[in-house]
Amino acid sequence: MDFKKLTLGDQILGGTSLVAFLVLLLFPWHSVDLGPFGSADIAATSSPNGFLGLLGILLALVLAASVIVKMTTVQVPDLPIPMGDAQFYGAIAMLAVLVLKLVLETEALAFGAYLSILLAGGAVYGGFLLKGQGATAGNTPPQAF
């Protein structure tokens, strides 16, 4: 693996999406205080709207994997759009899914919910830095008249 192949956008996108993946898996999204019995912590993949948390985890994993593949010598097939654009749109999708999960159930939000949203926002910024870079062979820019 060659870390020198990564641009600043790759580093931001890869780092934030990898940490978002871990936060969504390990940190509580909801926390309910049970008084003398402690508290009940609910992960992002648990109800309510656990499918949105799972989708956020999958998007974070795919974004992190797309950056890791850049460090290797693996040849990625051409996409209909440039890879940087696909990463940017994937990061926007991850942020949208997590914001939707946050808006649909705002009871007893825990630290993991807020941290996940911040990390998804960082991934969008990293994707924005990558947008427009690395056009594939099949994508030639339009010619000026």
PyMOL commands that set and color helices and strands:
alter all, ss='L'
color gray80, all
select helices_A, chain A and resi 3-5+8-26+35-37+50-70+83-104+111-130
alter helices_A, ss='H'
color red, helices_A
select strands_A, chain A and resi 28-33+39-43
alter strands_A, ss='S'
color yellow, strands_A
deselect
rebuild
show_as cartoon
